Amino acid sequence: MEEDSLPTMDQLCQIVRKQIPGLSPADDDAMLCRFLRARNCDIAATVHMLQEYLKWREETKPNSIDPTTVRISVLSCQALFGGTIRGFPVAIVNPARYFPAACPPHIAVQYVTWIFERIAARAAHLGKDRWIVVINLAGMGYQNFSLPFIKNAAHILQNYYPERLEQAYIVNAPIFFRGMYALVRPFLHPNTQAKVLFTSASQILPEAIPEYLGGTLKAYPKPGDTFERILEFYGINPPQDAPALSVIQNSPPPPAVPTETESTTSIPGGEVAIDDSSVCAPPDMSPTELDAFNEELKAAAVK
């Protein structure tokens, strides 16, 4: 086929629109292009993916998630906004603050979806359709690792927010995470795998990350801040009569080793202890080990 005879992205978007009556004017061509790219411009695969996406949004209503339903995750500051890199908004993820034993799986999935909606809105405000994630693994242990949760989070990102991830920087990676990543990697699409880079926080723009990662960002909520204060940081004003979260009242608090820097966040039904020293710990992988690991991942990707 002659190159000039290939349909343009605009033409492909129009073809897709005709096959999905449920698309609204709000579903712009930029969104359709992301789904087309995610399925290599295969019309049938793109239509199927969009139909699943529309069904999911109708069932879960992600843009209407009440932040009080994910209060336990919000208060522990598992994921927060940083600054910008190359104009893309940055989300900081702290897995050491996630305890599967204390946070029901459906709450964790709701929280991830809520974060995706918030960062997508921030990207749109900045005139971007993608975002950057900095995953801070300092202090992370096996008690913070849940393969089913990671599988669900990857599914949501790749199927309902396709082509939204610009880059994922993984910092402060302990050596044992190499084995964990081997379990996680099969759930990541090759395009997503190619965007993952293991590095050190010192290699990231200081203005984009908080002080506890060596950056210069000061306006940053932290464990111990009130629920309302954290929501203000997200640009959300919580309702005056926000109900107390009851779903976790019978959940045990996550384990924590008391330290002088420990701050405690009060949550209905118990307290979640957050050790801030854990997120400041130095990385276990040296720069040389990080470079070698990234090269291993690149070699594995081309096999």
NUDRENTOR-58995 format. One record per residue: residue in three letters; x, y, z of N, C-alpha, C, CB in turn. Coordinates in steps of 0.2 Angstrom, whole numbers, padded with zeros to 4 digits, always signed. Atoms other than C-alpha are relative to their C-alpha. Glycine has a CB too. Layout:
BEGIN
ALAXYZXYZXYZXYZ;...
//
This chain:
BEGIN
MET+0004-0006+0000+0000+0000+0000+0004+0006+0000-0005+0000+0006;GLU-0003-0006+0001+0006+0017-0005+0000+0004+0007-0002+0005-0005;GLU+0000-0004-0007+0011+0028+0011-0005+0005-0001+0007+0003+0001;ASP+0005-0005+0001+0000+0042+0004-0007-0002+0001+0000+0004-0007;SER+0007+0003+0000-0015+0030+0004-0002-0002+0007-0001-0006-0005;LEU+0002+0002-0007-0014+0026+0023-0004+0006+0003+0007-0001+0004;PRO+0004-0005-0003-0027+0034+0033+0004+0004+0005-0006-0003+0003;THR-0003-0004-0005-0022+0049+0044-0004-0002+0007-0001+0007-0002;MET+0003+0001-0007-0026+0049+0063-0007+0003+0000+0005+0003+0005;ASP+0007-0003+0000-0040+0061+0060-0005-0005-0003+0000+0007-0004;GLN+0005+0004+0003-0048+0049+0048-0001-0007+0004+0003-0002-0007;LEU+0001+0006-0005-0045+0034+0060-0005+0002+0006+0007-0003+0002;CYS+0005-0002-0006-0054+0044+0074-0007+0000-0003+0003+0007+0002;GLN+0007-0001+0002-0069+0047+0063-0003-0007-0001+0000+0004-0007;ILE+0003+0007+0001-0070+0028+0058-0002-0003+0007+0006-0004-0003;VAL+0001+0003-0007-0069+0024+0077-0007+0003+0003+0006+0001+0005;ARG+0006-0004-0002-0083+0037+0081-0006-0003-0003+0001+0007-0002;LYS+0006+0003+0004-0095+0029+0068-0001-0007+0003+0002+0000-0007;GLN+0002+0007-0002-0093+0012+0076-0002+0000+0008+0006-0004-0001;ILE+0002+0000-0007-0096+0018+0094-0005+0006+0002+0007+0001+0005;PRO+0005-0005-0001-0112+0027+0096+0000+0004+0007-0007-0003-0001;GLY+0000-0002-0007-0109+0029+0115+0005+0006+0001+0002-0005+0005;LEU-0005-0005-0001-0095+0042+0112-0003+0007+0000+0006+0000-0005;SER+0003-0007+0000-0099+0060+0117+0004+0005-0003-0002+0001+0008;PRO-0004-0005+0002-0093+0076+0111+0006+0001+0004-0003+0006-0001;ALA-0006-0001-0005-0082+0077+0127+0005-0005-0001-0003-0001+0007;ASP-0005+0004+0001-0073+0062+0121+0004+0002-0006-0003-0008-0001;ASP-0003-0004+0006-0061+0072+0110+0005-0005-0004+0004+0006+0002;ASP-0004+0004+0004-0050+0065+0096+0007-0001+0004+0002+0004-0006;ALA-0007+0001-0004-0034+0067+0108-0001-0007+0004+0001+0006+0004;MET+0001+0006-0003-0042+0053+0118+0000-0006-0004-0007+0001+0004;LEU+0000+0006+0005-0046+0042+0103+0007-0001-0003-0005+0002-0006;CYS-0007+0002+0002-0028+0044+0097+0004-0004+0005+0003+0007-0002;ARG-0003+0004-0005-0022+0038+0113-0002-0008+0000-0001+0002+0007;PHE+0003+0007+0000-0033+0022+0112+0003-0003-0007-0007+0000+0000;LEU-0002+0003+0006-0028+0020+0094+0008-0002+0000-0001+0005-0006;ARG-0007+0002-0001-0009+0021+0098+0001-0006+0004+0004+0006+0003;ALA+0000+0005-0004-0012+0009+0112-0001-0007-0003-0004+0000+0006;ARG+0001+0006+0004-0018-0004+0099+0003+0000-0007-0008-0001+0000;ASN-0004+0000+0007-0006+0000+0085-0005+0002-0006+0003-0006-0001;CYS+0004-0003+0006-0020+0009+0075-0005-0006-0003+0003+0003-0005;ASP+0005+0005+0002-0030-0008+0074-0007+0002+0002+0002-0007+0003;ILE+0007-0003-0001-0048-0002+0072-0004-0004+0005-0004+0001-0007;ALA+0004+0005-0004-0056-0018+0079+0002+0000+0007+0000-0007-0003;ALA-0002+0001-0007-0045-0019+0094-0001+0007+0004+0008-0001+0000;THR+0001-0007-0003-0047+0000+0097-0007+0001+0002+0002+0006-0005;VAL+0007+0000-0001-0066-0001+0096-0001-0004+0006-0004-0002-0006;HIS+0001+0005-0005-0066-0016+0108+0003+0003+0007+0003-0007-0001;MET-0003-0003-0006-0054-0007+0120-0005+0006+0003+0007+0003-0001;LEU+0004-0006-0002-0065+0009+0120-0007-0002+0003-0001+0004-0006;GLN+0006+0003-0003-0081-0001+0123+0001-0002+0007-0003-0006-0004;GLU-0002+0002-0007-0073-0009+0138+0001+0006+0005+0006-0005+0000;TYR-0002-0006-0004-0067+0008+0144-0007+0004+0002+0004+0005-0004;LEU+0006-0003-0001-0084+0016+0142-0005-0004+0005-0004+0001-0006;LYS+0003+0005-0004-0092+0001+0151+0002+0001+0007+0000-0007-0002;TRP-0003-0001-0007-0080+0003+0166-0001+0007+0003+0008-0001-0001;ARG+0002-0007-0002-0083+0022+0167-0007+0000+0003+0002+0005-0005;GLU+0007+0000-0002-0101+0019+0168-0002-0004+0006-0005-0003-0006;GLU+0001+0004-0006-0100+0006+0181+0004+0003+0006+0003-0007-0001;THR-0004-0003-0005-0086+0014+0192-0001+0007+0002+0007-0002-0001;LYS+0000-0007-0001-0089+0032+0189+0006+0003+0003-0007+0002+0004;PRO-0006-0002-0004-0071+0036+0193+0001+0008+0001+0006-0001-0005;ASN-0001-0007-0002-0073+0055+0192-0005+0002+0005-0002+0004-0007;SER+0004-0001-0006-0086+0054+0206+0002-0003+0006-0007-0001-0002;ILE-0002+0004-0007-0076+0044+0219+0000+0005+0005+0007-0003-0001;ASP+0000-0004-0006-0079+0052+0236+0006-0001+0003-0006-0001+0004;PRO-0007+0001-0004-0062+0055+0244-0001-0003+0007+0004+0007+0000;THR+0001+0003-0006-0069+0050+0260+0000-0007+0000-0006+0003+0004;THR+0000+0008+0001-0071+0032+0254+0008-0002+0000-0004-0002-0006;VAL-0007+0002+0001-0052+0032+0251+0005+0003+0006+0003+0001-0007;ARG-0003-0004-0005-0048+0041+0267+0007-0003+0003-0004+0001+0006;ILE-0006+0003-0003-0035+0029+0274+0006+0001-0004-0001-0008+0001;SER-0006-0001+0005-0024+0030+0258+0002+0007+0000-0002-0003-0006;VAL-0001-0007+0001-0026+0049+0257+0004+0002+0006-0006+0004+0000;LEU-0004-0002-0006-0020+0051+0275+0007-0002+0001-0004-0002+0006;SER-0007+0003-0001-0005+0040+0274+0004+0003-0006-0001-0008-0001;CYS-0004-0003+0006+0001+0050+0258+0003-0005-0004+0005+0005+0004;GLN-0003+0005+0004+0004+0035+0248+0002+0002-0007-0005-0006-0001;ALA-0001-0003+0006+0003+0045+0232-0001+0008+0000-0003-0003-0006;LEU+0001-0007+0000+0005+0064+0230+0003+0003-0006+0004+0003+0007;PHE-0002-0003+0006+0008+0077+0217+0007+0004+0002-0005+0006-0002;GLY-0006-0004+0000+0026+0084+0214-0001+0006-0004+0006-0004-0002;GLY+0000-0006+0005+0031+0098+0202-0001-0002-0007+0006+0004+0001;THR+0001+0003+0007+0033+0096+0184+0007-0001-0003-0003+0006-0005;ILE-0006+0002+0004+0046+0089+0172-0001+0000-0007+0003-0007+0002;ARG+0001-0001+0007+0047+0095+0154-0008+0002-0001+0001-0006-0004;GLY+0007-0002+0000+0030+0102+0158-0005-0005+0002-0002+0002-0007;PHE+0005+0006-0002+0022+0085+0163-0001+0000+0008+0003-0006-0003;PRO+0000+0001-0007+0015+0084+0180+0003-0006+0003-0008+0001+0002;VAL-0003+0005-0004+0023+0073+0193-0004-0003+0006+0007+0002+0002;ALA+0004+0004-0006+0015+0060+0205+0006-0003+0003-0005-0004-0002;ILE-0005+0003-0004+0026+0054+0219-0004-0006+0004+0003+0005+0006;VAL+0004+0006-0003+0021+0036+0225+0005-0003+0005-0001-0005-0006;ASN-0004+0003-0006+0027+0029+0242-0002-0006+0002+0000+0005+0006;PRO+0003+0007-0002+0024+0010+0243+0001-0001+0007+0003-0005-0005;ALA-0002+0001-0007+0032+0010+0260-0006+0002+0005+0006+0003+0003;ARG+0005-0003-0004+0016+0019+0266-0007-0004-0002-0001+0007-0001;TYR+0006+0004+0001+0004+0005+0259+0001-0006+0003-0001-0001-0008;PHE+0000+0006-0004+0000-0009+0270-0007-0004-0002+0000+0001+0008;PRO+0006+0004+0002-0012-0022+0261-0004-0003+0006+0003-0006-0004;ALA+0003+0003-0006-0016-0030+0278-0005+0005+0003+0005-0002+0005;ALA+0004-0005-0004-0024-0013+0284-0005+0003-0005+0004+0005+0003;CYS+0005-0004+0005-0032-0007+0267-0003-0005-0004+0005+0005-0004;PRO+0003+0005+0004-0045-0018+0259+0001+0001-0007-0008+0001+0001;PRO-0002+0000+0007-0041-0022+0241-0005+0005-0004-0001-0006-0003;HIS+0005-0004+0004-0057-0013+0234+0002+0008+0001-0007-0001+0001;ILE-0001-0007-0001-0052+0003+0243+0007+0002-0003+0001+0001+0008;ALA-0006-0001+0004-0034+0002+0236-0001+0001-0007+0005-0006+0001;VAL+0002-0001+0007-0041+0000+0219-0003+0007-0002-0004-0005-0003;GLN+0004-0006+0001-0053+0015+0221+0005+0006+0001-0005+0001+0006;TYR-0005-0006-0001-0038+0026+0228+0004+0001-0006+0004-0002+0006;VAL-0004-0001+0007-0027+0022+0212-0004+0004-0005+0002-0007-0002;THR+0004-0003+0005-0042+0027+0201-0001+0007+0002-0007-0004+0000;TRP+0001-0007-0002-0045+0043+0211+0006+0004-0001-0001+0000+0008;ILE-0007-0003+0002-0026+0047+0209+0000+0001-0007+0006-0004+0003;PHE+0000-0001+0007-0027+0044+0191-0004+0006-0003-0002-0007-0004;GLU+0005-0005+0002-0042+0055+0189+0003+0007+0002-0007-0001+0003;ARG-0003-0006-0002-0033+0069+0199+0006+0002-0004+0001+0000+0007;ILE-0006-0001+0003-0017+0068+0190-0002+0002-0008+0006-0005+0000;ALA+0002-0002+0007-0026+0068+0173-0003+0007-0001-0005-0006-0002;ALA+0002-0007-0001-0035+0084+0178+0005+0005+0000-0005+0000+0005;ARG-0006-0005-0001-0019+0092+0183+0004+0000-0007+0005-0002+0005;ALA-0003+0000+0007-0011+0087+0166-0004+0004-0005+0001-0007-0003;ALA+0005-0004+0005-0026+0094+0156+0001+0008+0002-0007-0002+0001;HIS-0001-0007-0002-0024+0110+0166+0007+0003-0002+0000+0001+0008;LEU-0006-0002+0002-0006+0111+0161+0001-0001-0008+0006-0004+0003;GLY+0000+0001+0007-0010+0107+0143+0003-0006-0002+0003+0006-0003;LYS-0003+0006+0002-0003+0090+0143-0005-0006+0001+0006-0002+0005;ASP+0004+0005+0000-0011+0073+0141+0003-0006+0004-0003-0002-0006;ARG-0004+0005-0003+0003+0063+0150+0002+0002+0007+0005-0003-0005;TRP-0003-0002-0006+0011+0062+0167+0006-0004+0001-0005+0000+0006;ILE-0006+0003-0002+0027+0057+0175-0001-0003+0008+0006+0004+0000;VAL+0001+0003-0007+0027+0045+0191+0007-0001+0002-0004-0006-0001;VAL-0006+0002-0003+0042+0044+0203-0002-0004+0006+0003+0007+0003;ILE+0002+0005-0005+0040+0028+0213+0006+0000+0005-0001-0007-0003;ASN-0005+0000-0005+0050+0030+0229+0000-0007+0005-0001+0006+0005;LEU+0001+0007-0003+0054+0012+0236+0004+0000+0007+0003-0005-0004;ALA-0004+0000-0007+0064+0018+0252-0005-0002+0005+0003+0007+0001;GLY+0004+0002-0006+0058+0009+0267-0005-0006-0002-0003+0005+0003;MET+0005+0005+0002+0048-0004+0257+0002-0007+0002-0001+0001-0008;GLY-0001+0007-0002+0047-0022+0263-0005-0004-0003+0001+0000+0008;TYR+0005+0004+0003+0038-0037+0259-0007+0001+0002+0002-0008+0002;GLN+0006-0001-0003+0024-0032+0270-0004+0006-0004+0000+0003+0007;ASN+0003-0005+0004+0020-0018+0258-0001-0002-0008+0005+0007-0001;PHE+0001+0003+0007+0020-0029+0242-0006-0004-0001+0006-0004-0002;SER+0006+0004+0001+0004-0035+0235-0001-0001-0008-0007+0003+0003;LEU+0000+0001+0007+0005-0043+0218-0007+0001-0003+0002-0007-0002;PRO+0006-0001+0003-0014-0044+0215-0002+0008-0001-0006-0003+0005;PHE+0001-0007+0000-0015-0025+0219+0004+0003-0006+0002+0004+0006;ILE-0004-0003+0005-0001-0021+0207-0003-0002-0007+0008-0003+0000;LYS+0003+0003+0006-0009-0032+0194-0006+0004-0002-0002-0007+0000;ASN+0007-0004+0001-0026-0022+0196+0002+0007-0002-0004+0000+0006;ALA-0002-0007+0001-0017-0005+0196+0003+0000-0007+0006+0002+0005;ALA-0003+0000+0006-0007-0010+0180-0006+0000-0005+0005-0005-0001;HIS+0005+0001+0004-0023-0016+0172-0004+0007-0001-0005-0005+0002;ILE+0003-0006+0000-0032+0001+0176+0004+0005-0004-0002+0003+0007;LEU-0004-0004+0004-0018+0011+0169+0001-0001-0007+0007+0001+0003;GLN-0001+0002+0007-0015+0002+0153-0006-0001-0004+0004-0006+0000;ASN+0006+0001+0004-0033-0001+0148-0005+0005+0001-0003-0006+0003;TYR+0004-0006-0001-0042+0014+0155+0003+0007+0000-0004-0001+0006;TYR-0003-0006+0001-0029+0027+0154+0006-0001-0004+0003+0003+0007;PRO-0005+0002+0005-0019+0021+0139+0004+0006-0002-0002-0004-0006;GLU-0004-0005+0003-0004+0031+0133+0000+0007+0004-0002+0002-0007;ARG+0000-0006-0004-0005+0043+0148+0007+0000+0004-0006-0001+0005;LEU-0007+0000-0003+0012+0038+0156+0005+0002-0004+0001-0007+0003;GLU-0006-0002+0004+0026+0048+0150+0006-0003+0002+0001+0008+0001;GLN-0006+0003-0003+0039+0041+0161-0001-0003+0007+0007+0004+0000;ALA+0000+0002-0007+0041+0031+0177+0007-0001+0003-0004-0007+0001;TYR-0006+0000-0003+0056+0034+0188+0000-0004+0006+0003+0007+0001;ILE+0000+0004-0006+0060+0021+0201+0006+0002+0004-0001-0008-0001;VAL-0006-0002-0004+0071+0028+0215+0000-0004+0007+0000+0007+0001;ASN-0002+0003-0006+0079+0021+0231-0002-0008+0000-0004+0003+0006;ALA+0002+0007+0000+0076+0003+0225+0005-0005+0004+0001-0002-0008;PRO-0004+0005-0004+0082-0010+0237+0002-0006-0005-0004-0003+0006;ILE-0003+0006+0004+0092-0025+0230-0006-0005-0001+0006-0003+0003;PHE+0005+0005+0000+0078-0037+0234-0006+0001-0005-0003-0002+0006;PHE+0005-0002+0005+0066-0027+0222+0001-0003-0007-0001+0007+0000;ARG-0001+0003+0007+0074-0035+0207-0004-0006-0001+0008-0002-0001;GLY+0004+0006+0000+0065-0051+0212-0007+0002-0001+0001-0004+0006;MET+0007-0002+0000+0049-0042+0215-0002+0003-0007-0001+0006+0005;TYR+0002-0003+0007+0050-0033+0198+0000-0005-0005+0006+0005-0002;ALA+0001+0006+0005+0052-0050+0189-0007-0002+0000+0005-0005+0002;LEU+0007+0002-0001+0035-0054+0196-0005+0005-0003-0002-0001+0007;VAL+0004-0005+0002+0028-0037+0191+0000+0001-0008+0002+0007+0003;ARG-0001-0001+0007+0035-0036+0174-0005-0003-0005+0007-0001-0002;PRO+0004+0003+0005+0024-0048+0165-0007+0003-0001-0001-0008+0002;PHE+0006-0003+0000+0009-0038+0169+0000+0007-0004-0003+0001+0007;LEU-0001-0006+0004+0016-0023+0160+0001+0000-0007+0006+0004+0003;HIS-0001+0000+0007+0014-0020+0142+0007+0002-0002-0006+0005-0004;PRO-0006-0002+0002+0030-0018+0132+0001+0007+0000+0002-0003-0006;ASN-0001-0007+0000+0027+0000+0129+0001+0003+0007-0006+0003-0003;THR-0001-0003-0007+0025+0003+0148+0007-0002+0003-0006-0003+0004;GLN-0006+0002-0003+0040-0007+0152+0006+0004-0003+0002-0007-0003;ALA-0005-0004+0003+0050+0004+0140+0001+0007+0003-0001+0001-0007;LYS+0000-0006-0003+0045+0019+0150+0003+0000+0008-0007+0003+0000;VAL-0003+0001-0007+0052+0012+0167+0007+0001+0000-0003-0007+0003;LEU-0007-0001+0000+0069+0018+0172+0002+0000+0008+0002+0007-0003;PHE-0003+0000-0006+0078+0014+0188+0006+0005+0001+0002-0007+0002;THR-0005-0006+0000+0088+0029+0194+0001+0002+0007-0002+0006-0005;SER-0001-0003-0007+0093+0039+0209-0004+0007+0000+0007+0001+0002;ALA+0004-0006+0000+0083+0054+0215+0004+0006-0002-0003+0001+0007;SER-0005-0005+0001+0098+0065+0213+0000+0002-0008+0007-0001+0002;GLN+0001-0001+0007+0095+0063+0194-0006+0003-0003+0001-0007-0004;ILE+0006-0003+0002+0078+0070+0194+0000+0008+0002-0006-0003+0004;LEU+0001-0007-0001+0074+0089+0193-0002+0002+0007-0005+0003-0005;PRO+0001-0001-0007+0075+0095+0211-0007+0004+0001+0005+0005+0003;GLU+0006-0004-0001+0060+0107+0209-0006-0004-0001+0000+0005-0005;ALA+0006+0004+0002+0049+0092+0204-0001-0005+0006+0001-0004-0006;ILE+0000+0005-0005+0052+0082+0220+0000+0003+0007+0005-0006-0001;PRO-0001-0003-0007+0050+0085+0239+0006-0001+0003-0006-0004+0004;GLU-0007+0000-0003+0064+0088+0251+0002-0006+0003-0001+0005+0006;TYR-0002+0006-0002+0063+0071+0258+0004-0005-0005-0005-0004+0004;LEU-0003+0004+0006+0069+0064+0241+0006+0004-0002-0005-0001-0005;GLY-0006-0004+0002+0083+0078+0240-0002+0005-0004+0005-0005-0003;GLY+0002-0005+0005+0072+0090+0230-0001+0006+0004-0006-0002-0003;THR+0001-0007-0003+0067+0108+0234-0007+0001+0001+0003+0005-0004;LEU+0007-0001-0001+0048+0106+0234-0002+0000+0007-0004-0005-0004;LYS+0002-0001-0007+0041+0113+0250-0007-0001+0001+0002+0007+0002;ALA+0008+0000-0001+0022+0115+0248-0002-0008-0002-0003+0005-0005;TYR+0001+0007+0001+0019+0096+0251-0003-0003+0006+0007-0003-0002;PRO+0003+0003-0006+0007+0087+0262+0004-0006+0002-0007-0002-0002;LYS-0004+0005-0003+0014+0074+0274-0004-0004+0004+0007+0003+0003;PRO+0004+0003-0005+0008+0061+0285+0000+0004+0007+0003-0007+0002;GLY+0001-0004-0005+0001+0069+0300-0004+0006-0001+0006+0002+0003;ASP+0005-0006+0002-0008+0083+0290-0007-0002+0001+0002+0002-0007;THR+0008+0002-0001-0027+0083+0292-0002-0002-0007-0004+0006+0003;PHE+0003+0002+0006-0038+0076+0279-0002+0006-0004-0006-0005+0002;GLU+0002-0006+0004-0044+0093+0274+0006+0003-0003-0004+0005+0005;ARG-0007-0004+0003-0026+0100+0272+0002-0004-0006+0005+0000+0006;ILE-0002+0004+0006-0022+0085+0260-0004+0001-0006+0001-0007+0002;LEU+0004+0000+0006-0037+0087+0250+0000+0007-0003-0007-0001+0002;GLU-0001-0007+0003-0034+0106+0248+0006+0000-0004+0002+0005+0006;PHE-0006+0001+0004-0017+0101+0241-0002-0003-0007+0005-0004+0003;TYR+0002+0003+0006-0026+0091+0228-0005+0005-0004-0004-0007+0001;GLY+0005-0005+0003-0038+0106+0225-0007-0002+0001+0001+0001-0008;ILE+0007+0003-0002-0053+0097+0233-0002+0003+0007+0000-0007+0000;ASN+0003-0002-0006-0064+0105+0246-0005-0006+0002-0004+0007-0001;PRO+0005+0006-0002-0072+0090+0256-0006+0003+0003+0004-0004+0005;PRO+0006-0002-0003-0090+0091+0261+0000+0001+0007-0005-0005-0002;GLN+0000-0002-0007-0094+0099+0278-0002-0006+0004-0004+0006+0001;ASP+0003+0006-0004-0103+0083+0283+0003-0007-0002-0008+0000+0000;ALA-0003+0007+0003-0091+0070+0276+0000-0005+0006+0008+0002-0001;PRO+0001+0005-0005-0095+0054+0285+0007-0003+0002-0004-0006-0003;ALA-0006+0004-0002-0082+0044+0295+0001-0006-0004+0000-0001+0008;LEU-0001+0006+0003-0074+0030+0286-0001-0006+0004+0007-0001-0004;SER+0001+0006-0005-0081+0014+0294+0002-0007-0003-0008-0001+0001;VAL-0002+0006+0003-0075+0001+0282+0007-0003+0003+0001+0000-0008;ILE-0006+0003-0003-0058+0000+0291+0000+0000+0007+0006+0005-0003;GLN+0000+0000-0007-0064+0001+0308+0003-0006+0004-0007+0002+0003;ASN-0002+0006-0003-0060-0017+0311+0006-0003-0002-0005-0005-0001;SER-0006+0002+0003-0044-0017+0302+0006+0001+0005+0001+0003-0007;PRO-0005-0001-0005-0028-0019+0312+0005+0005-0003+0004-0006+0001;PRO-0005-0005+0002-0015-0005+0311+0006-0003-0003+0002+0005+0005;PRO-0006+0003+0003+0000-0008+0300+0006+0000+0005+0002+0003-0007;PRO-0006+0000-0005+0016-0013+0309+0005+0006-0001+0004-0007-0001;ALA-0005-0005+0001+0029+0000+0312+0004+0000+0006-0004+0007+0000;VAL-0005+0000-0005+0045+0002+0322+0000+0007+0002+0007-0002-0003;PRO+0000-0006-0002+0043+0017+0333+0007+0003+0000-0002+0001+0007;THR-0006-0003+0000+0057+0030+0330-0001+0007+0002+0003+0000-0007;GLU+0001-0007-0002+0060+0048+0335-0003+0004-0005+0007+0003+0002;THR+0003-0004+0005+0054+0054+0319-0007-0002-0002+0005+0000-0007;GLU+0007+0003+0001+0038+0044+0319-0006+0005+0001-0001-0006+0003;SER+0006-0004-0001+0022+0054+0316-0006-0005-0001-0001+0005-0006;THR+0006+0004+0000+0005+0046+0319-0006+0004-0003-0001-0002+0007;THR+0006-0003+0003-0010+0049+0308-0006-0003+0003+0000-0001-0007;SER+0006+0003-0003-0027+0047+0317-0005-0002-0005-0003+0005+0005;ILE+0005+0002+0005-0040+0037+0307-0005-0004+0004+0003-0005-0005;PRO+0005+0003-0004-0057+0031+0313+0001-0007+0001-0007+0001-0004;GLY+0000+0007-0001-0056+0014+0321+0007-0002+0002-0002-0004-0005;GLY-0007+0002-0001-0037+0015+0324+0005+0005-0002+0002-0007-0003;GLU-0005-0005+0003-0021+0024+0320+0005-0003-0004+0004+0003+0006;VAL-0005+0002+0005-0009+0022+0306+0007+0003+0002-0002+0000-0007;ALA-0006-0003-0001+0009+0024+0311+0004+0001-0006+0004-0004+0006;ILE-0004-0001+0006+0020+0032+0298+0007+0002+0002-0003+0005-0005;ASP-0007-0002-0002+0039+0032+0300+0003+0004-0006+0004-0007+0002;ASP-0003-0004+0006+0045+0046+0289+0007-0001-0001-0001+0007+0002;SER-0007+0001+0001+0063+0041+0292+0001-0005-0006+0003-0003+0006;SER+0000+0005+0005+0059+0026+0280+0001+0003-0007-0006-0005+0001;VAL+0000-0002+0007+0056+0037+0265+0006+0004-0001-0006+0004-0001;CYS-0006-0004+0001+0073+0046+0268+0006-0005-0001+0001+0005+0005;ALA-0005+0005+0000+0083+0030+0268+0004+0000-0007-0002-0007+0002;PRO-0004+0000+0006+0098+0029+0255-0002-0006-0004+0007+0000+0002;PRO+0002+0006+0005+0095+0017+0240+0005-0005+0002+0000+0002-0007;ASP-0004+0005-0001+0102+0000+0242+0004-0002-0007-0004-0006+0002;MET-0004+0001+0007+0107-0001+0223+0004+0006-0001-0005-0001-0006;SER-0004-0005+0002+0122+0008+0219-0001+0003-0007+0008-0002+0000;PRO+0001-0002+0007+0123+0019+0203+0002-0005-0005+0004+0006-0001;THR-0003+0005+0005+0133+0005+0194-0005-0006+0000+0007-0003+0003;GLU+0005+0005+0001+0120-0008+0199-0007+0002-0003-0002-0002+0008;LEU+0006-0002+0004+0106+0003+0193+0001+0000-0007-0002+0007+0003;ASP-0001+0000+0008+0114+0005+0176+0000-0007-0002+0007+0004-0001;ALA+0000+0007+0002+0117-0013+0175-0007-0003+0000+0004-0005+0005;PHE+0007+0002+0000+0099-0017+0180-0004+0002-0006-0004+0001+0006;ASN+0004-0003+0005+0092-0005+0167+0002-0003-0007+0001+0008-0001;GLU-0002+0003+0006+0103-0013+0154-0003-0007-0001+0008+0000+0000;GLU+0003+0006+0000+0097-0030+0159-0008+0000-0003+0000-0004+0007;LEU+0007-0001+0002+0079-0024+0157-0001+0001-0008-0004+0005+0004;LYS+0000-0001+0008+0083-0017+0139+0001-0006-0004+0005+0006-0001;ALA-0002+0006+0004+0091-0033+0134-0006-0005+0000+0006-0003+0003;ALA+0005+0004+0000+0076-0043+0140-0006+0002-0004-0003-0001+0007;ALA+0005-0002+0004+0064-0032+0131+0000-0001-0008-0001+0008+0001;VAL-0001+0001+0007+0071-0035+0114+0000-0008-0002+0007+0003-0003;LYS+0000+0007+0001+0071-0054+0116-0007-0003-0003+0002-0004+0006;
//
